[in-house]
Amino acid sequence: MTKAGLAHVRQTPGSATADRRPRPQWQTRWRVEADGTVDLTRPPRPPRPVKLAAQAHDVRIDLAKSAVIVVDMQNDFFREDGWFGLLGVDLSPLQVAINPISRLLPGMRAAEVPVVWVNWGVRRDGFGLPPSVFYEGGDSGDGLVVGDMHPTRRYNILARGSWGADIIGELDVREEDLRVDKMRLSGFWDTELDGVLRHMGVTTLLFAGVNIDRCVMATLEDAAYLGYDCLLVEDCTATVHPAFGPAHCKLMIRQLLGFITTSDELVAQATRAGSAS
C-alpha cells in the first residue's frame, strides 16, 4: 500500500482504525497527511494560563502543561484490614484527604488536566526492593513488611494487582487516567513516570495523596530536582504523623521546592478559565 493509501485508510471515517478509542489530546503522534507526508512538527497545544493564590507567592500555571499526581491512595494504607491497619497505625488522620481529592479530580478532568495515579505496586517475589523496604523500622525489624503475605486475605502486601494495592473505592478512577506503579518512596525511581510526563509535554505537577512526609514529599522532591514546577495541593494531602510531619514538608516546599495551593483554588480558577474560553 502506498503512503497516500495508508493516509487514506487512517483518515476514512468508519474504518477499523478510525473506530479505535480516541487518543487523549496530549498524546504525542506524528500526523500522516493526505499526500503521504509525515508531519513531525508536533504543534504545541494552545496555552491555558490561570493565576492561583498560593504560598509563598501567587503563581501562574499553564493547565495545558499540568498534571495531577495522586500518590498512594490505596487499601493497604486506608483500611483496617490493610497493611497499616494490621500494624496498629491510627488511620483516622489519612481520611481528611479523601473528600478534597474527590472534589479536585472532576474539576481537573473538566479542564483536560490528566490525572496520574502513582501507587506502590511491587513484584510478588520482592525482586527490585531495597533492604530498607524490607525493614519494619522497629527494634526487631521482623514485622509485616511490603511484599509479605497478608495473614488473612492471602495476598502480598502492596503487590501490583492485589487488593491492598488497589485505589480506595471512595475515589473515582477513570479509564483515561494514567497509572504508574512504584517500588520506592519516590514515584520517579525505577518507573516510567518521568517518561510519561515528558511524553505529555507536562511541566507543572499538582501533588495530592499520602503520606505527605513520605511518598508525596519524596516524589515532589525528585520532581523538583528533575526540573518540574511543583505545587502541593494542601488539603488533598495527609499523613499518619499530622503533629510534626506536614509542617517541615511545607516549609521546605515554600522555601526551596515550589508552592502550596488548595483544591478549591485550583477548581475555581480552572472553571473560570474554561468559562472565559
Secondary structure, DSSP 8 states (H G I E B T S, - for coil): --HHHHHHHHH-TTSTTTTS----TT----EE-TTS-EE---------EEEE--BSS-EEEEGGGEEEEEE--BHHHHSTTSHHHHTT---GGGGGGHHHHHHHHHHHHHTT--EEEEEE-B-TT-TT--HHHH--SSSS--S--TTSB-TTT-SBTTBTTSTTTSB-TTS---TTSEEEEESSSSTTTTSSHHHHHHHTT--EEEEEEE-IIIIIHHHHHHHHHTT-EEEEEEEEEE-S-TTTHHHHHHHHIIIII-EEE-HHHHHHHHHHHHHH-
